[in-house]
Amino acid sequence: MSYGIEIEGLVKRYGETVALDGVDLMVPAATIWGLLGPNGAGKTTIVRILATLLRADRGVARVGGFDVQRQPDRVRAMIGLTGQFAAVDEALTGYENLLIVARLLELPARQAKQRANELLERFGLADAARRSVKTYSGGMRRRLDVAASLVGTPKVLFLDEPTTGLDPRARADVWELVRGLVADGTTVLLTTQYLEEADQLCHGVTLIDHGRVVRQGTPAALKATVGGQTLQVRAENRARSGDVGVIVVEILGGVAAAESDDGMIAAPLPTGYSAGATLAAVATRLESAGIEVAEIGIRLASLDEAFLALTGSPATTEALR
């Protein structure tokens, strides 16, 4: 297997503070990998080391097969970095922003113009290319910022909370763009405070806490570590929630059920119970009892719940500090 990022025994200290304590991380090429953890976990330190902005005290880090400390120039030539806030010049047009980046990367004038136009078209900004960036929406600025990080066609891209502050539609647009980059062969290391984002985008996730890797694997595997499936039912009429609870408990063989503030009845699915058969049985009983259902389904534990269980910190903590 080819790896876009390889980290072995990475250690970094700031005086007596240990920021990284022997971190190992292998990110397969052309995948999206999430790097998550509570405040102060060490994620920023990892990104800075990989981007050649900081030297590790011990250990090895390679990007695209190149050692970040011994071959920093080779690493810089193949990476892109998009920060939490859009780093674009509002006084310039979208086209001018990309053209400046291209020229700073020493692309010939003709090639720089071509690359800027290509990216504007790809990111859905061609119609706004000659407009001042100060007239752009938040989603448009973020797309332009990501486009700027791709001017040099990086093989590895570091995305630091790329959708912070965006509305759901703009966030979905960025997700689609990131998926497209990976389809073209780019390796993406993603840090985000939206665990739904990591769940939707990432092929794998690494949880960092106190400078150490707590757990890593696919989002589904991490969610499975904190529990099995949960049956959820919410009646259309909140007054019938108690009846729903009785039916759920009976069908699940006496397993305790809990009611949330919005009237959702939830109970863990016992080992050996078929999700499909259980849903069918509950639906039949509810129909017989004349209870209309607003929502019914089986779900796994959320990535938020896995995050809390594995790190001991709420998922709302800032993801890259």
N, C-alpha and C positions, 0 to 999 in steps of 0.2 A: 504493500500500500504506500502511496505517495503522501507525504505530509507537507502542508503549507506552513505550519508552525510546530516547532519542537522545543520543549522546555524540560530540562533535567536538573533536579536538585537546586533550583534557583533560590539564592539567599540574598537578602538585602537588609542592612541595619542602618538606622539613623541614631547614632549614639547607642544608648541602651535599649532603644525601641527596635524590635524585630518586625520589619514590615512584611518580609517574606521568609518563610522558614522551611526551605526544602520543597518548593513547588515543582511538581511534574505535570506536564500537559502536552498532549499530542493531538493536533488538529488536522484531520485528513484534508487534503487539497480539494478545492471546489466544493466546500461545505460552508454552512453558517454555524458558527459555534458561539454559544452564549457564555459569557463570563459574569457571574452573579455573586452577590455577597453583601452583607450589611456594611454600614459606614465604618471605614477604617480597616476593611478586610484585606486590602493589598492589591486591589484590581488596577488602580491607577498606576501603581508602581510597576506592575507587570506590563501594562501597555507602554509605559515610558521606556522600559528596558527594551522591549521588542522594537520600538520605533527609534532606537539608538539615541534617545534623549537622556538616558541614565545608565550608569554602569552597575552591574550586579557585583556583589562582594564575592559570590561563589556560585558555581553552577554553569550550565551551558544553555544558551538560547539561540535557536536557528530559525530564520525566516526564509522560506523558499530554498532551504539547504545551505544558506550562508550564515556564518557565525556573526551575531550582532556586535560582538566586541572586536573580533579580528578582521571582519570584512564589513564595516559599517557603510562604506560607500556603495557596495553591492546591494546591501539591504535597502538603503534609502532610495536606490534607483527602481525598486520594485514594489514599494509600498505606497499606500494612500492613507490619510488620516482625516476623519471628519469629527469635529468636536461637538460638544453639547449645544453650542450656540452657533448660528450661521456666521461664518467668517467671510462675508462678502461686503463689498463697498457699495453703500446705498446711493452714492452720488453717481455711480457709473451704471451703464446698461448691463443687462445679463451677458450680452456678447462681449462687451469690453472687459468684464470680470474674467471670463474664461480666456480671452485673448492674452491678458496680462499674465495669467498663470502659465499659459503655454510658452510665452516668450521668456518667462523666468526659468522655465525648464529647458531653455535654449533650443526650442523647436524653430526651424526656419520660418520666416514670415508667412509664406504660402501654406506650409503645413499647419502652422498655428491657427490660421483663419479657418482652414478646412476642419481641423479638430474641434474648434469652438462651435462651428455650425453643426457638426455631426452630433455633438453632445446636446446641444439645444434642441435638436430635432428628437433625439432619443428620449429626452426627459420631458417632452411635451411643452417646451418653452420657446419654440420657434416663433410663434406669433407675438411673444412678448420680448423677443431678443433685443430690440432697439429701444425698449422702454427702460426708464430709470428703475433700479431695483427697489427704491423707496416706495414705488407703486405696487410692488409684488405682495401677494398674500403670504402668510406664514408658511403654507405648504409649498408655494413656489420658491420662496427663499431657501427652504430646506432642500428642495430638489436641485436648485442651482449650486448649493454648497456641496452636495454629494457629487454633482457633475464636475465641480472644480477639483475634487479629490481624484477624479478619474482621467484628468487631462493627460497624465503620464501613463495611462493604461496599466495601473498597478496590478500585480498578480495577487497581492495580499492587501486587504483593506480593513482598517480599524475604524469601527463606527461607535462613537461615544454617545449613547442616548440620542440616536438620530431622530426620534419622533417626539421629543419633549416639547410640550406646549401645542402640539398640532391637534386639530379636530379629528374625529374618527375617519372621515373621508380622506383627508390629507395623509393620515397615518397609513391607511390602506394603500394609498398610492406609493408611499415610500417602501412599504413591504413588497409590493409588486416589482419595484425597481431593483430592490436588493435580490429578490429571487432571480431576476433576469441576469444580474451580474454573475451570480453563482452558476447559472446555466451556461454562461460564456466562459467559465473556468476560473473565476476569481474566488479566492478563499477569504471569508469574512469573519472577523472576530467582533462580536457584538456585545456591548454592555448596555443594559437598559434597566430602568426602574419599573417598567411595565412587564410583569411576568407573563401576562397574556401574550405579549409580543414575542417573548422567548419561546413560549409554548407553540405559537403559530409558525415561527420562522426557523427555529434552530433544529439542526440535525442532532446536535448534542449540546449538553450544558455542563459547565463546571461550577460548583459552588465553593467559594472561598470564604474562610472565616479565620480571623486572627493569623493571617499569613500562611494558612495551610489549606490544602484541598480537603474539603469535607466529604464530597461525593461528586461523581461525574458519571454521565451516561445520557441516554436519550431522555427527553422530557417525560415520556410515558413510563420509562423505568424508574425515574425519580419519584413520580407520583405514586407508583405502585409500592414504593418502600414505606409509605405512611398509611397504607390501608387499602382495602379492596374496593368493591363497588357499593354505591349507596342508592337506595330507592328513594325517589322524591315525588311527592304528590301534593298538589294544591287545588283545593276545591274552588269553584267559581263563587260559591256562597260561603263566606268565612264562618258562618254559623254552623256549617256542616263539618268543620275541621275535626272535631272530636270523633264524629262517625268515621271519617277517613282514617284517623289514627287507630281506631278499633279494628277496622278491616285489615290495615297493613300489619298490625301486630299478629292477628290471627293467621294470615297467610304466611307470614315469616316465622311461624312456630313460636311466638312469644317473645321475639326480639324487641327490645325497647325502642320506641320511636320518640322523636323530639319534634316540637313545633317551633318554627322561627317567628320573628315579629311580623312577617308578611303572610303568615298562615301556611307556610310550606311544611308539610309533614315529611320527615326524613328518617330513614332507618337503614342500618348496614345490612347488606345482602349476605346471609349466612353461607359458609362454604358448602359447595355442592348444589346451590340453588341456581337454576338457569335464569339469566336475565330476561330472555324473551318469554319464557313460560311464566315467570313471576309477573311481568308486566301484563300479560294476557289475563292472568287470574285476577289481578287487582282491578283491571279495567272491567272485567265481567261482573265482579262483586259490586263495584261502584255503580255500574249501570242498573243492576238489579235493585240497588238501594235508592235509585233515583237521584244520585249525586252527580251533578255536572262538574267536569274537570277543566280547570284553567291551564294546568300544566302537569305533566307526568313523564317520568323518565328515569334512566339509570345513569349515574355518572361516576367517574373515577375521582379520586382526590385531586384537587387543583394544584397547580405548580406553586401557588401562594402557600397552600397548606404544607407542601413538601419543604418549601423554603423555611417556613417557620419551624417545622419539626426538626430539620437538619441543622439549622444555624442558631436556633433559639432567638431569632430576631424577626420582627414583623416584615412582611414583604414590601412595605411602603418605605423602608429606609432607602436612602439615596444609593444608587447602584454603582457609582463610580467615584468614590472618594477614599 
